[in-house]
Amino acid sequence: MSTARITLDRDFTIGPVPRRLFGSFVEHMGRCVYTGIYEPGHPEADEKGYRQDVLKLVKELGATVVRYPGGNFVSGYNWEDGVGPVEGRPRRLDGAWHTIETNAFGLHEFVDWSKEAGVEVMEAINLGTRGVDAARELVEYANHPGGTALSDRRIANGAKDPFDIKLWCLGNELDGPWQIGHKTADEYGRLAQEAGKAMRFVDPSIELVAVGSSNSGMPTFGEWEHTVLSHAYDEVDYMSMHAYYQEHDGDALSFLASAVDMDYFIESVVATCDAVRAKRKATKHINLSFDEWNVWYQRGLDTDDQPHNVSKGWVEHPRLIEDAYNVTDAVVVGTLLNSLLRHGDRVSIANQAQLVNVIAPIRSEENGPAWRQSIFWPFARTAELAKGQILRTAVTSDRVDTPQFGDADLVDVSSTYDEEAGRVALFLANRGLDESADVSIDLRGFTASRVTRAEVLQIPEGGTRKSANTESEQDAVGLAPLDGVTLDGSSARLTLPALSWAVVELEVAKA
């Protein structure tokens, strides 16, 4: 059996848990909006067309902030197309995903849906084909109380009160040649600077996210962030990050160590932001918005059971990248959440991409059911229980050697301390494919009195690491009780099954 020792100390904290860390993403792509969150005529839809079965799962997932409307989609999107009477809205070609956008769902519908879902809106603006004027006009339309042409237009369209959107993304992935309106770092940095300035002239209270590298493998990674911030440092509050992971050629060990790469990515962007801060002798810190992350099988999408990246024809809401997530994927997602938590002092916002159907924790079928994918569970439990302060974790673990990321801890962990509730929560993953792990936990400064929660996601009986939830078997992979957690005052002990993710919550008193 493998072993790991985890040490926590009440006085050694990283910072408070950012509630925006548990964000999600709704893009006008595939079936995320249409037949996902919105399907008029569905048996579970309300009078506004919002699917209540999906909405119930969104609330259970615990998402706190949702980015909208893209994504690649936003770089060719005119926000005006999605406001006003639905029957008068134009049908458009969406070049990003080669589909037809009906605009039956737009800003008003999303803001209204977000209120029902209990999530904060994170609005993205088009800096691909549009610029400063469209950016400031959208802020005026959304946030100004009234008495101007644009704010009065919002009122006439049915929203008397301002939307009061605080979080704004200054475009999307404009470093990428695939992006409509692709720009150099200098071009984008100047545009972000001027758009951000104009937006803040309209509403000084907003928070702005600058586009960062689309991934750490981009040839301009590092240089892009430095150049953009050299222009826009004073105007923005966050630098965005995007990363997707998948298993390549059966290399499960590297896939399971994906969080090692996420750690590196985060720490590299923090270093770049702080280098610009030092050069400018600035007082404020730029924090990070990891506003797209997930497991995404971007290769091998041409098989019968994996849709293509883009639609073959100009059709409405085709099936796009509807990955079916398995046990291995869920364990990886749990470790990615751990990485985000461990860097919660600088990663203030994170959005798992996407919410429904499109590489999502929730699946739905048109005129059919909605269900939880395997990756739903680590997100939901971490969002529910990660409260208070993030604890620094010292881990001494057996190691696993991976071809892609070098060696990594066999047992991955993050932890939090909710002083008000008197709870310590640990989120653990066993990356080992074959062996259980004996885990001892040293609770310095705490006395544990009882286990209030102990659950594990693992390979189901009779299943494999590729077992997944489907429309016909919606509960094949889920959480089960983790038996055998023992306490001895300031220590705890447990066994993690091979290839598993677990959450353990302890009731504690200060020692």
N, C-alpha and C positions, 0 to 999 in steps of 0.2 A: 504494500500500500504506500502511496505517495504521502508526503507530509508537508504541512505549512504552519508557520507560526505568525500570528497577526498581533501587533501591539498597538493599542489605542491609548491616548492620554487626554483626559478632560481639558487640560490646559494648552494642548497643542492643536490649534484649529487653523483652517485655511481661510474661513470667512463664512458669512451666512449663505444658506442655500438660495440661489437666485430662482425665484418661482418661474421666471421666463425661460428657464433651462428646459422646461417640459413643453416646448412648443411643437406645433405641427405645421402643415403646409397644404393649401388647397390651390391647385393650378388648373386653369382651363386646359386640361390635357386629358385625353382618353375619357374614362368614365369617372373621374374624380368628382366633378360637379354634376353632370347630367347622368342620371341613374345611380349616382353616388349619394351626395348629400341632398340632391334636388331631383325629384321625379313626380311631377303632378300626375295624378291618376293611380299611383301605387296604392295598394290597400293600406299601407302604413303612413301615407302622406297626409299632412294636415292641409288646411284650406290654402296655404301659401305654397304648397308643393314640397315642403321639407319632409324628408323621410324620418319618421319618428323612431323607427327601429335603429337606423344609423345614428340618429341624435342621441339615443340612449347609450349606445356603445361609445360614442365620442365622450360623453360625460363620464362613463366608467373608465375610459382610458386616462382621463385626467389632464388632457391638454389645456394649457393655460393661455397660449397666444398662438394665433394662426396667421401665417404669411399668405398673401393673396395679391394679385391673381396669377402670379408667375414669379420666377421661372422664365424659360425661354419665351413663353407666350407673351410676356409683358413687353418685350422689346419691339413688337410690332402692333401693340394694342392702343387704340384710342379710347380713353376712359369715357368719353362722351357717348360712345356706342352703347354703353351699359346702363344709362340712366334715362328717365322719362318713361312714358307709356310703352309697355312691352310690344304692343302691336306696331309701334312706329320705329322700333329699333332695327338697324340694318343687319343683314346676313353678310358675313365677311369670310374671306379666305384667310386661314391662319397658316402662315408659311412655316412657323416653327415646327408644327407637328403635322402639317399637310392635311388639315381637316377644315370643315366648315363650322364656323362659330355663329350660333344663332343669336347670341346676346340676350337670350331669354332670362339669363341670370347675370346680374351685374352688381355694382357697388351697393345700392340700396338693399338688394336681397341678401348680399353677404353680411352687411352690417346687422341687418335684422336677424339673420341666422346666427350670427356670433353672439347676440344677446341671449337667444334661446339656449345656445350651447354653453354660455358662461365663459367665453374666451375673449381675450383682447385681440383687436385687429392690428395686424402688421401689414401696411399697404406698400406695395411696390409701384414705382413710377417708371414710365417708358423713357429711358435715356438712350434708346437705340435709334429709333426713327424720329423722336421728338426731343424737346429740350426745355429750356428755362421757362418759357411761357406756359406750356402745358403743365409743368410741375407746379408752378405757383398757383395756376388756376384751379388745379385739382385740390390743393390745400384750402384755397378760399371756398370752393364749393363744399368741401367736406366739413370744415371746421369753423368758418366765420358764422356768427350768430344770425345775421340778416342785414338787410338794408343796402346790399350791393347786388349787381346783376347776377353774379354766380351763386351767392348764398340764397338769394330770393328764388333762383331756379331750383335749388335743392328743396326749398320750402314748397314750391309749387309742385314738385315731384313727390310730395307726401311726407317729407321729414322736417318738421318744424324745428326740432332741436338739432344743434350741430352734432356731427358724428364724433367729434373730439378725438380723432385718431392721433396718437402720440408717436408711434413708431413708423418710420418711413424708410424704405430701401431705395437708394439712389441708383436704380437699374438692376441688371442681373447679368453676371458672367460676361461682361463686355471685353474681357481679355481673350475670349474664345472665338476663333475664326468661324465657328458654326453660328454665332450669335448674329441676329439681324442688327446691323448698326455697329458691328465690331470696331473697336477703337484701340489705338495705342494707349499706353499708360499716361502719356502727357495729354493726349486728347481727352481721355476720360477724366483725368484729375482736374483739368481746368473746367470741364463741363460740370462735374460734381461740385466743385467749389462754387460756381456761379448759380447752379440750380439750388444748392443748399442755402446759399445766402438769400436768394429770392424767396424761397419757401419760408425761411425764418422771418423775413420781413412781414409776411402774412400772419404767421403764428410762431412767436418766439419760444413757445413751450415745447415744440416738437423735438424728437430725437431722430438723428439721421445715421443711416448705415451706408458706408461706402462699399462699393464692389471690390472684393479681394480676388485672389487667384481662384479659378474654377476648381483646381486641385493642386496638390503639392508637386505633381509631375509636370506641370506646365513649364515650358522653357523660360518663361518670364517670371516664374515664382520667386518671390523675395524682392526682385527689382521692381515688379509691378507695385507691390504694397508700398515700397519706399518712395517711388515716384508719385503715386497717387496722393499719399499723405504729405509729401513735400508741397503739393498744391493745396490740398483740402483739409489739412490737420485742424485748423481753427473752426471749420464749419461742421465737421462730423464728430460723432460720438463713438461709433463702432466701425470695425473693419470686418467684412463678411468672410466666411470660409465655407467651402463645400467639399465633401468627401464621400465617396461610395466605395464599398468593399464587396468582393465576391470570392468564391473559391475557384482557383485556376487549376485545371488539369489534375484534379484530385488531391491537391496540396492542402489538406484540411488543417494541418498544423499551422501553416502560415496564415490561413484564413482566420483561425481561432486567435491568432496573435495580432489581428488588425489594429487593436487599440494601441499597440506599441507605435504604429505609424501615426495614429491620431494624436498621441502624446507628443511625438516629434513635430507634427504639423502645427499644433497649438503653440508649443514652446518657441518654434521658429518665428511664427507671426508675432507673438508677444515681443520677441527680441527685436524684430524689425520696427514695430510700433514704438518701442522704447528708444531705439536708436534715433528715430526721427524726433522724438520728444527731446532727447538730450541735445541734438544738433540745434533745435529751435529754442532751446532753453524754456520749453513750455512747462506749465504747472499741471495741466490736466493730463490724465492717462486716456489713451484710446483702448477701450475694451473690445472684446470679440463677440461677433454674432455668428455662430456656427449654424447658418440658417438653411443648409441642406446637408443631411447626413442619413445614411442608411446602408443596408445591404441591397445591392442592385446587380442582377446578373446581366451586365451589359454586353457580354459575348455569348454566342450560342443562342441568340434569340430567334433563329429561323427554324426552330423545330416546331412540331405540331402543337406542343403544349406551352410554348413561349411565344408571345406575339412579337411582331417586328417593332423596332424603335419608332418608326413613323408609319402613318397610314399609307396604303398603296393607292388609294383614290380619295377624291374630295367628298368625304362623308361626315356626318355628324357623330360625335363622341364614339369613335371606334375603340376597340379593346387595344390598349397600349401598355406595355410592360407590367402586366398583371402577374407579378411573381408570386408563386405559391411558396410560402416560407416554412422551413422545416426546423427540427430540433437544433441542428448546428447553427442555423441562422439566428435563432433566438438566443443562444448562448453568446454569439458574437455581439448582437445588439445589446445584451446585458453588459458586456465589457466596454462597449462604446459609451454607454451611459455612465459607467464607472469613470472613464477617462474625462468626460465632461464634468462630472462632479469633482473629481480631483483637481480640476483647473477652474473651479467655480469662482475663484477670486478675480479671474480675468475673462472667462467665458460667461457673459451675463445673459446671453440669449442663445437658444438652440432650437432648431426646428427639424424634426424628423420628417423626411419627405417620402411619401405624401400621406394624406389622412385616410382616403378611401380608394380602394381598387388599384390605383397606380402606385406600385411598390409600397404597399400600405399595410398597417396593422389591422385594418378593417376591410372586409370584402363584402360586396353586395351583388345581387343579380337583379336585372330589370324585371319588374313584376314578381320578384322572388325574395328570398331571405337575405339577411345580413348576418355575418359571423365574424368571430375573432380569429386572426391568424396567430401563429405561434409567437411572433415578435410582439404581439399585443401585451403579453403578460409581464415581461421585465419592465416595459415602459410604464404600464399601469401601476405596478407595485412600487416602483421607484418614485413616480410622481406622487403617489399617495403617502409614502412613509419617509421620504427624504425631506426632513424639516429641521429648522433650527440652524445649527452650525455644522459645517463640513469638518470632520475630524481628519487629521493627518494619520495615515496608516503606514506603519513600518511592517514590511512583509519579508519573512525569510522562508522561502519556498523551494521545493524541488524545481528544476528548470526544464524547459522544453526547448529543443533546438529546432528552429524553423529555417527553411531554405531562403525565405524572402526577408524576414525581419530579425534574423539572429536569434539569440536565446531570449526567452521570456519566462516570467513566473508561471508556474503551472496553475497556481491559484491566484486569481485576480480579484481585487476587492476595493470597495469604497465604503465609507461609513459616515453617519451623521448623528448628531446629538440634539434632541429636542428637550431643552431644559425645562420648559413650561410643562410638558407632558411627562417628564421623567423617563424618556425612552432613548435608547441607542439602537440604531438600525444598521445592519450590515448587509451589503449586496455583494454576493460572492459568485464566482464562476470557476468551475474545474475544467481547464482546457484539455485535460488528459482524455484520450479516446478510449482507453482500456482499463485504467486503474482508478479506484476510489481514492479520495484524499482525506487523510486524518488532519483536521484543522484544530489548533489550539489558539485561544484568544486571550490575550492579557489585557485586562480592563483597568488601566491605571487611573486612579482618581474616582473610580466608580465601584459600587457594590451592586451586583445584579441579584434581584430577588426572584424573578420569574421570567419565563419565555412567553411573550405575548403574541408572537407570530413566528412560525417556522414553516416555510413552503419551499418546494423544489420543482423545477421543470427539468425533466430528464427523458431519456428514451422510453417510450411507453412499452409496457409488457407485450412481447410479440412483435415489436416494431424495430425500426432502425434509426440511425441518426438522420435519415432522410424523411422520416415520418412527418406528415403535415396535416393541417386541418383543411377540409374540403367542404363543398356544399353538402355532400352526402354524409360526411363524417366531420362534423363541426367541432367536436370535442376530443379528437384523437390525441392532441398535444395540449397540455395545460398544466396547471399547478396542482400539486398534491402535498399532503403534510410531509414535512421533513422530520422524521422521528429520530430520537436519540440525542437531542441537544441537551447537554448536562451543564449545570452551573455549580461553581464553588466560590461564592463570594465575589472576588475580583478576577475570576477567570471563567472561561466557558470552553466547551469542547463539542465538536460535531464531526460528522463524516459526510463529505460531498460525494455523491455517486459520480462515476465517470461521465464526462460530457454533460455537465449540468449547470444550471443557474439557480441560485437560491437566495431567499431573503430571510434574515433572522432579526427579529425585533425583541429587545430585552427591556424589562422594566428595571430602572437603575435609581440608586440614590447616590448622592455625592459622598465619597469616602471621608 
